[in-house]
Amino acid sequence: MHYVRIIVSGLLGMLLLLQLPVLAKGGPEEGGYDNSLKGKVLDKSSHTPLVGATVYLPDLRVGVVADAAGAFFIKNLPKGKYAVEIHYIGYAGYTEVVNINGATTANFELSETLIEKNEVVVTGVNLATSVKKNPTPISVIRKEYLDDNIATNIIDAISKVPGVSQLSTGPAISKPFIRGLGYNRVVVVSDEVRQEGQQWGDEHGIEVDDYNVNKIEILKGPASLIYGSDALAGVINIMPPPPLPLGKVKGNVAANYLSNNGMIAYHADIAGNQNGFSWSAFGTQKWAHDYKNKYDGPVFNSRFNNTNYGATIGINKEWGYSRLSFTSFNQNLGLVEGERDSDGRFLKPVNDNGTADETVATDSDFKSYTMSVPKQKIVHQKLVWDNNLYLHNGGRLGVTLGYQQNERKEFGNVLLPDEPELYLQLRTFNYSLKYYLPEMHGWQTTVGVNGMQQQNKNLGEEFLIPAYNLFDVGGFAITRKSFNKLTLSGGLRFDNRSLHTKSLYLDEDGKPVNAPKDNGTTRFMAIDRNFSNVSGSVGLSYEASERVTLKLNAARGFRAPNISELAANGVHEGTIKYEYGNRDLKPEVSTQIDGGVEFNTQHVSMTANLFYNHINNFIFSRKLVNSAGADSIPAENNEEQYAAFKYQQSDANLYGGEFMLDIHPHPIDWLHFENTLSYVRGVAANGTDSTRYLPNIPAGRWVSELKGKFKKAGYLQNIYAGVQMDMTFRQNNVFTAYETETPTSGYTLLNAGVGADIVNKHSKTLFSLHFAVNNFTDVAYQNHLSRLKYGPVNEATGRTGVFNTGRNFSIKLAVPLEFK
């Protein structure tokens, strides 16, 4: 905590000192802040004004709405080049970099095309830029996509993006994988800070509310320059709704129902912006009973419920902006064990007059919304203070401070169902200081320092990982310059992570004691490790023509081993295994090269990306065997007889790519035909036949969608209807040694959806309605990254594990609210 106090004091002191010359400079009437942007937003064909179009500057968090003449005006801006993002319903988003110097005028023309072009991205770059100018592969998901597709959590919602998959433990728990890499190799950013829960665990999801999302950016490949250790696979940046334009007060009310697990969800939000003072608040609730599929029927204890809420206040003035946000994610969920009787019926634990027993689960059990053991309770609270200050020399200073507390409780004793056995409390302090230098000879450069301090405590009766203290610090520099059609970008970063744990000794009853002399046995040995490394990247984007863009990027990333990999020693209930850490693990170092091409016309959009990623000291878990060649079953604290797994290392190579083709054939421009294909293969550098392939590599996938989109028909607007084929190929390239992993059959799911905005005679939206069905042929399947695939054998059918969700209908209603 000593480090934290020093950093907080230093950052706050610098923040106050730098504000003084800025605030002392004076307002617009004194010539201090006379930079502004004005213009019009028009239809490109008819040149008519687009009333209500939004004009937004992502770097500055400021935006306005075009008036009845299509005109807009934004004042109190800093000098410099900034990406301007323009959106209007029914039109393709438009992006242009504008040089703001004094009273600046820029007019924008939008086209009625259904292919989104030149999206603005902020992830992994020093300043907001268009996808076209970013050399690294990046995908953008907007709220409209989330509304159109069925999902039970935020990672499930993006798992169809090419190159992205999910490791799941039932419908409520999903972990992101990017190009075959997951866990701590994927950094999730939310509200401008790294989301820090217990990312090392299979049954630990992402604690972000999927209704409080405006946009998601998915960066593929090593991206450690801004985010520090860990982002070997990439970054998922989940962005909440931005501040409303000046003078607006708006809200939304939404409800959703899923037929398969009876999920009921409600959400409400409201926000406003008056004279630069912005505020917002939201709340979400979900309830779901057990899901079902064709082979298993209802899957006992796959239920969950959520209660999430949050609020933000901020101010945007001539000196910059400041935002303070708070979110609270609260989830209860069952853990599926998959135990069945000889007739294939799921068993549930019961309290039989003070004795723990099991009985057959009934129909009323499957329809119950009440939690059963084993279960988890997760509470994740986060407070973030984000600041951006305009300096008199044309530069900017960004200061972000965050505090997160993640509490994870596991309950497994049916006799004491409300007393946690495993109780982990993780507290994280995030800090970041960035200086955006004034543009020099066309170079846009950012330097900074960021990191985090963590403290993890064991407050329960069971111990899987030791209590620990972690401190991260890293410095970086990123720069970019455009030469006509060529954009160069790159940077360097140095990171240092220190990790300290204490020894833990347990007596015969599993209670902590001070030392072995107190008849204690060693559960955890003390660890004192330091990890440091240099990361870097260099890339280019070349606009070969108006339609073709070529990209090339090389990057080096770094990941320190996590606490579970180093020190785990205990039963991991959610993963159905006993885990051993390895205190001698070395850091992973990734060297990756990406190449891509983009082709865009009014009616066709095509993207292709290839990558090769070499990882030194790749860390993975494998099953242990005893001297007889059978599963190694630790006796201590392992009543369920779970097999043992231990972490080890090997150099690894991953390669593959993604392909996307989107067609709007002329003259039927309303028709939308999109195909995406993704593939990754992971191999150990010196593996044998059974250890050649890396574990947890997703199968190849082909998603094809045919959708019709229509602007307006009577009282319906933004109408869509579509069908989708989601084909996952068989995965035979698995880590078969010691029966760690088994092959998975391929499958094809068929999905469909229809929706529209219902409007009044003035074209004002009254409400939006979305209908969808996933897996409407009710295919029984197991995803290769489903942890439930490795559940017990169903003796009645001979099938191993539990299958994924069957046919699922959804209806979603959203009502926009606007106040004067």
N, C-alpha and C positions, 0 to 999 in steps of 0.2 A: 504493500500500500504506500510505502515511501515513494516509489517511483510514480505512482498515480498522483500523489499530492504535488510533486515537482512539476509533472507535465500539466496538470490542471492549472496550477498557479502561473506557469509560463505562458500557456495559451491564453488564459484570461487577461493576463497583463499585456500581452502583445495585442490582443483584441481591443483593449481600452486605449492603448497608446496609438494604435493606428486609426482609431475612430477620431481622435482629437484633430489631426490636420484635415481630415475629410470634412468633419462637421464645421470646422472653423472657416472653411473655404467660402461658404455662403450659398445662397440659392440661385435660381435662374435669373432673378432680377439683377444679381451682381455679376452675372456672366460665368458663374461657377458650374452650372448644370444646364446648359442650353442645348444639349444633345437630345434630339427627339427623332421620331420616325412617324411619318404620315403617308397616306396614299389611299388607293381604292382597291377593292377586290371585285373583279368582273368575270362574267362568263366569257370564255375565250372565243366562242363562235358569235354570240349575239352582242357582246359587250354590254349586256345589262348588268346592273349591280346585283351582287349576291348578298342580300340582306341577312345579317346574322352570322356571316362567316367569321370564324375565329382566327385571330392573328396572335401567335405565341412565340416568345423567345425563350427556349428551354434553359439556356445558360443563366438567364436573369430572372426566371420565374415570374414573368410579367406578360400579360396578354389583354386584348380588347376584342370587342365584337363590332363588326362593321354595321353602320347605321343604314337608314332607308336609302341613302345614295351609294351604299357600298363603301363609304369612307371610314377611315380609322385614324386615330392619333394616339401615340404613346409618348409621354414626356419623361423627364428625369432619367435618361439612359446614360451609361458610360460610353466613352469613346472607344471604338474598336470594331472588329469584324465579328458578326454574330449570325448564326443560322436562324432564319425566320421560318416558322412552320405555319401553313395556312390550311384549314380544314373547313369543308362544307358538306353537309349530307347529300349523298348522291354524286359527289365529285371526287376524283382522285386527289389525295393529299399532295400539297406542293411545298417544296423546300427551296429556299434561296439564301445564299450568304450575302448579307448587306453590310457595307462599310458605313458605320454610323459616325459621322463627324459633323457636329453642328446640327442645324435643321435639315434632316435628311428626308427625301421623298422617294418612295418606291411603290409602284403599282404591280398588282399580281393578277394573273388570269388563270382560271381553273378550267379543266376539261371534264366533260361528262364521260369519263372512261372508268371501267370497273376494275382495271388493273392498277393496284397501288404502286406508285413510282417514287423513288428517291426519298424513302422514309428518313426521318431524323433519328439519330441514335446518340446516346450519351454514355453508354457503357464501355469502359476500357479505353476511352479517349480523353484528352485533356480539355477539349472544347466540343460542344455539340457539332455533329457533322452529318452529312447524308450517308446512307448505306453505300452509295456508289463510291464515295471517297475513302471509305474505311477498308483497309487491306485485309482485315481479319473477317472470317465468316460470322455473320450475325443474323439472327431471325427476330422479327418483331411481331408480337401478338397484341392486338387491341381488345378493348372490352367487348366489342361487337362479336368477336370470335368466341369469347367466353359465354356470351348469351346464347349463341347458336348451337353450342355443343354441350352434351351431358358430361358432368364431372362431379365427383364427391369431395375433391380437395384441389388445391392450386396446382400441384404437380401432375395430378391426373388430367387436369385441364390442358396442359401443354405437351403431353406425352406423345401426341401425333406429329409434332414438329420434327422434320427429318433430322436425324442425328441425336434426338432426345428420346430417352426411354425412362421407365420408372421401375424401381425395385419396390415391390409392394408386400405388405403383410395384412391382407384384407383391404376393404374399400376405403378405410379412413387413414391408412398409413402408406404414404408414397414418398420415396426418396428419388431425387433426380439423378440420372446417369446421362452423361454427354460423351458420345463417341466411345462407349464402353467403359467409362470411368465414373465412379460415384463416391459416396461417403464424403470425407473431408477433401477430396480432390475437386469437388464442385463448391464454389462459394456462392451462397445466396445472399443478395443484398436487398434490403427493404428499408424504406425511410432513410436512405443514404448511409446506412451502416450495415456491416456484416451481421447476418442473422446467426446468433450463437445459441444453439440448444445442445443436444447430445448427438451430433451428426454421425458419430462412429457406429451407432447401433442400427441394426436392420429394422427394428420396430419403432424407431424415432423419426417421426415425420417432420414437416416444415411448418412452423407455428405462425402462419400468415393467413389472414382471413381472405378467402377468394372472392368475396363481394366488394371489398375495399381496394379494388385494383382498377387502374385506368389503362395500364400498358405494361407489357413484359418484354424485356430485351434479353436474348439468349446469345451469349458470346461463346463461340466454340474454339477451344485451344488454350494454351498457356496464357494466362492474363494476370500474372502476379505483379505487374508494374504498379498498379494503383491499389490492389487489394491485399498485397502481402503474401505470406506463405499460404499454400494450399490450392490455388486455382489452376491446377495442372490440366483439368478437363475443360474448365471454362467458368463462366459466371452467369447466373440467372438474376437479373435485376428486376425486382417487382416494384413497380412505381404506383403509389396511390394517386388519386385524382389531384391534379394541380390546382392552385388557387383559381377561383373564378375570375373572369374579367371584371374590371371596375364597375361598380354600381349594380351588381347582380346578386340575387339571393335565390338559390335553387335547392331542390331536394329530390329524393327518389324513394319510392316504396316498392319493394319487390317480394314475391313469394314463389316458391318452387316446390314441386312434388315429384318424387321418383317412385315408380310402381314396384320395382323389384324388392327394395328394402324399406318401403314405406317412408322414405326420407321426406321430412317436412322442413322447409327452410323459410325464414322471414328475415328481411333486411330493410333498414331505413337509414337514410343519411340526409343531411342538410348542410349547406355551406353558403357563405356570403363574402362579399368584398366591398367595403365602403371606405372611400378615400384612402385606399392603400392598406387598410386594416382588414385582414382576411381571417376567417374562422371556419371550422367544419366539425362535424360530429357524426358518428355512425354506430350502429348496433346490428348484430347478426345472431340468430339462433337457429340451430339445426337439431333434429332428432331422427334417428334411423334404427329400425330393428334389424334382425338378421337377414342377410341377403340369401338368394337361392340360385341354384343352377340345375340343369337337367340330370346330372349324375348324382350329386350329393343331396338334392333337395335343399331345404333351408340349412344353412351352415351355422351351427350353434355358437353363440357368443361373438358374432361379427358385428354387433351393434355399436353405435357411438352417439354422442351428442356434443354440441359446441355452444358456447356462449361467448361472443367476442364483441368488443366495443373499443372506441377510441375517440380522440378529439385533437384538433390542431388549432393553434392561434399563430398569427404572423403579421408582420408589417413590412411593407415595401415602399421605400421612400427614395429621395434623391441620393442618399448615402449608400443604398443597397437594400438588402432584405434580411430578415431574421425570422426563423420558424421554430416553434416548440411543439412537438407532437408526442402524444402518449397513446399506446395501444395495449390491449390486454386480450390474450388468447387463452381460452379455458376449454379444455376438452376432456371428456371421459370416454373411454373406449374399451371394449372387450378384447381379449387376446385369444385367438382361436388355437386350441390344442389339437383338435381333430380326433379325439378319442371316441371310439365306437364299440358297440357290442358285436357279438358274432353275427347278428342279423343286419349290421350296417347302420344301426341307429345311433345318433350322437348321444353321448353321455354328458350329464351335467353334475357338478359337485353339489352335495347337499349336506346339511347339518342334521344328522339323525340322533337327536337327543344327546348332543354333546360329542358325537363321534363323526368324523369326516367319512362320508360315503359317496357313492355315485348312483344315479338313477337315469333312466331314459328320458331325454328331453321331449316335451310334448308340443303340440301345435301352439298352445298358448305361450309356451316358453319362447318359441321362435318369433312370435309376434310382439313380444314384450319389449318395451323401450327402457326397462330397468336393467342396470348393469349387473352382470354376474362375474364371479371370479373364475380365472385370473383376469385382472383388469388393470388399466392404467388411468392415472389422472395427471394431466399436464396443465400447468399454469405458466404462461410466458408473458411477462410484462416488460415494456420497453419505453424509455423516455429518450428523445433525441432533440438536441438543440443544434440547428443548422443555420449558419450565417454566411453571407456574402457581402463584402464591403468594397465599394468603389474607391480607388485611390487616386490622388490628384495627378499622378504620373501616367494615368491610363491603364494601370494594372488593376488587379482585383485580388482580394484575399478571401479564401474560404476557410472557415473554422467549423468543425463538426464535433460535437461531444455526445456520446450516447451511454446509457446505462441499461443493462438487461438483467433480468432475474428469471431463470428457468428452473422450475420445480417439477420433478418427474417422480411420481410415486407408483409403485407396483404392488398390487394386492393379490395374494394367492392363497390365503388361508380361509377356507369356507367357515371355519369356526369363529374367526375374527375378521370378517370381510371388510371392516372399515379401518383396520390397522395396517399401515404400509409395511411391507417386508423390505423392499428396496426403495430408498428415498434419496434422490440425488438433488442437490441444490447448487446450481451454477450461477455465479454472478460475474458479469462481464462489463468492464468499462472500456468503451471505444473512444479513440481520439484521432483527429485528422486535422492537419494544417496544410493548406495548399496556397501557393502564390502563383497567380496567373500573370506572367510577365507581359508588359506592353509589347506589341508586335514589333520585331526588329528585322528589317530587310525581308519581310514576308514570313519569317519564322514565328510560329505561335508556340510558346514554351510554357510548361508548368513544372514547378519543383515543389516538393512537399515531404512531409514526414507523417506517418500514421502507424497505428498498431492497436494493441489491446492489452488489458490486464485481466486475468481470470482467477477466480477462486472457486474450487469445487469441493463440496462437503458431502459426507455420508451421514445421513440423519436417520437411517433405518436400521433394521436388525440384520439385513443381508448385505454382503459386500462383493461387488463385481469388479469395481475399479477403486483405486485408492483416492483419498482426498489429495488435491494438488493445488499448486499455485503456478501460474503461467504468466510470462511477460513477453510481449512482442514489441519490437520497434523496427521500423524500416524507413529508409529515405529513398526518394526516387526523383527522376527527371524525365519528362516526356516532351517531345517536340514534333512539329508538323509544318510542312510547307508545300504549297501547290505551285507547279510550274506549268501554266497553261493546262494541258490535259493530264499531266502527271502530278500525283500527290505522294510525297514521301513522309513516312512517320516512323518513329522509333523512340527508344528510351532505355534507361538502365535503372536497376534497383538493388539495394543491399538490405538484407533482412537478418535479424538476430532474434532467436526465440530461446528463452530459458524456461526449464520445466523442473519443478521441485516437488517431491512427494516424501511423506514420512513413512516409516515402518509401521505395520499394524500386526499386533499379536492377539490371538483369540484363545480363550480357555475352552474347556470341554463342552461348555454350553453355547459356544459361539459368541461369547461376550468379549469385548475388548479388554485387554489387560496391559500393564505398562511395559513388560519385558518378558523374555523367555523364562527368567528366574521365577516369575509368578505362575509357573506351569502353563505358559502360553506357547502356542505354535505359531509360526510365521505365516501370515496370510499375504502380506505385501512387504517387500523389501524397499528401503529408501532408494529414491532415484534423484540424481542431480545431473541433468544433462543440458548442454547448450548446443543449439543448431544455428548455423549461419551459412549464407550462400548469396551469390550474385545472380540476378535474373536480368534478362534483356530481350529486346525484340527489335526487328527492323522490317519494314514492309513498304510496298508500293501499290498504288492503284492507278491504272493507265486507261484513260478513255480513248480507246483506239478509234472510235467513231461515235456518232450520236447514239447508236444503238448498242455498241459493244464496249464492255469494260473488262479489262484483265487485271487480276490481282495475284500478288505473291507476298508471302509473309514467312519469316523465320523467327522462332521464339525459343527461349530457354526459361523453364519454370522450376520451382522448388517447393517441396512439401516436407515438413517435419513429421515424424511419426506421431499419431495421436495417442491419448492416454490408454485407450483400450489395447492398441497394438503393442504398447510398451509394457503394460502392467496388469491386464485383466487376469482374474483368477476367480472363476465362479460360474454358476449356472445363469445363462442368459435366456430367461423364460420365453421372450418373444421370438427367439431364433431357434428354439428347441435344441440347444447344444450347450456344452460346457466349454468355456473359452480360457485359453492361456495366452498371456502376452509374452513378449520377447524383449527384454530390457536392452539387448545389444543391437537393435535395429538401427540402420543408418537412414539418413534423409533420402527421399526420392528426388531425382533430378531429371526433368523432362526436356528433350530437345525435339522440336516439331517444326515441320515445314508444311505450309498450306499453299495450294494453288487453286485459282478459280476463274471462271468466266461468267459474265452476265450478258444476256441479250434481251433487249426490250424494244418492242414496237407498240403501236396502239392496240394490236390484237393478239400479240404473243409475248410472253415473258418466260425466259429460260435461265436457270442458274445451275451451274455444276461446280462442285468443290471436291478436291482430292487432298488427302493428308497422310503424312507418315510421322509417327511419334515414337521415339526411342526413349525408354525410361530406365535409368540406372537405379538399382536397388528397389525394384517394384515390390510392394508389400502385399501379401495375400494370406488368407487363412486356409489351412488344409486339415483334414481329419487325421487323427492319430490312431495307430493300431498297436495292439499288444504283441507279445512274443508269439502268440498262436495265430497272428494274422487277423484277429477279430477286432471289433471296435474297442478302443481304450475307454473304459468307464471309470472315471474317478469316483472313489467311494465317499470322500468327504463332502457332506452337504449336497448329495446328489441322489435324493430318494427316487427321482423319476428315471434314473439310469440313462441320462443323456450322454451321447458320445462326445469325446473331447476333440477340440480343434486348437491349433496353435498357429501363430503368425510366423511367416518366414519370408525370405526375399530372393529375388532373381531378376536379372536384367530382362527387359521385356520390349517387344515391338508391337505397336498397334498401327493399323493402316486401314484405309477405306475411303468413303466419301458419301456425298449426298447429291441428288439430282432432283430438280423441280422444273416442270413444264406446265404453264398456265396459258390456256387458249380461249379467246373470245372470237369465234369465227365470224367474219363479215359476210352478210349484213345482219346476222342474228346476234347483235352485240350483247343481248341480255343473257346469252348462254355462257356458262362458265365451266370449263373442263380442266381440272387440275390434277396432275399426277406428281407424286413425290416418291423417291426411292432412296433408301439409306442402307448402308452396309458397313460393318466394322469387323475386323478379325484381330485377335490378340494372341500372341505367341510368346512363350518364354524363350530366351536366347539360347539356353543349353538344355532344354527340356527333353525328356524321353517320350515314348509314345503316349504314356498315360499322363505325363505332366507337360506336354507340349503346349497345350492351349491354356490361356488364362481363365480363371473362373469369372462368372458373372458378366460374360460378354453377350449382349443381346443379339437375337437372330436378325437376319435381314428383313426388311419390311417395305411393302409397296402399298401406298394409299392412293386411291383414285376416286375423285369426286366429280359428279355432274350436277351442276346447280344452275337454276334460273334466277336472275335478279331483275326486278322491275321497280322503277322509280315510284309510279303512282297509278292506282286504278280506283277511281271513285273515292271512298273514304279510307282506302288502304294506301299506305306509303312504305317505301323500302321493303317491298315484298320479296321473299325468297322461298324456294323449295328445292330440295336436292336429295340425292341418294349417294351413298359412299360405300366403297369396297375397301376394307382394311385387311390386307393379307400379310400375315407373318409367316416366314419360312421356317422350315425345320432347323433346329440347332443341334448339329452333331459334333461340333468342334468344342468339346467340353473337357474340363479337368477331371478325368476319371479316376486318378490315383486315389486309393483308399476310399473309393465310393464317395468322394467329396461332392461330386456333381454328376448329374445324369442327363442324357440327351432329352430334348423336348420336341414333340411333334408340331408340325405347322398347322395353321388354321386360318380360316377366312371369315371375317365378321362383316355383316351388312348392316349399315346404319342409314337413317333417313331423318329429315327435318323440314319444317315449314314454319314461317313466321312473318309478321308484318307489324308496322305501326298503324294504329287506328287513329285517324285525324278528324277534326271538325271541318266545317266549310271554309275556314280560314287557314287550313293546312297545319294547324297546331296539333301536336301529338297529344292525344288523350291517354293512351296506354299502349304498351307493346306486348305482344303475345307470341310465345314460342312453343311449338310442339316438336318433340324429337323421340326417336327410338333407337337404342343401341342393340346390336345383336338380335335383329328381329327374327332370324331363323332359329334362335335359341341354341346356338352351337355350344357344346361343352368343350372347354379348352383350358389349358394351363399355360400361362406366360412363363417364359424361361427364367425371368427374374422374380417370380412369385415365391416368397418364402413358404407359403402354404403348400407348395408343390412337394415339399419334403416332410409332410405330416405322416402319421401312421397309415399303414395299409388298411383299406376297407376289406375286412375278411369276407364280406358277402359278395363283393364284386371282384376282388383281387387288384383293384386300382390303388395306386399309392398316392397319398396326399389329398388335398382339397382343391377343387376346381374354381375357376374365376366366375364372375357374375354372369348370369344368364340374361334372357331378354329383359329390357329395361325401358319403360316409357317415361317421358318427362313432359311436364307442362310448367311453363314459367311465365309469370305476369309481372310487368314492371310499369309503374305509374310515375311519370315525371311531374314535379311540382315546381312552380315558379311564383315568387312573391314580389310585390312591388315595395 
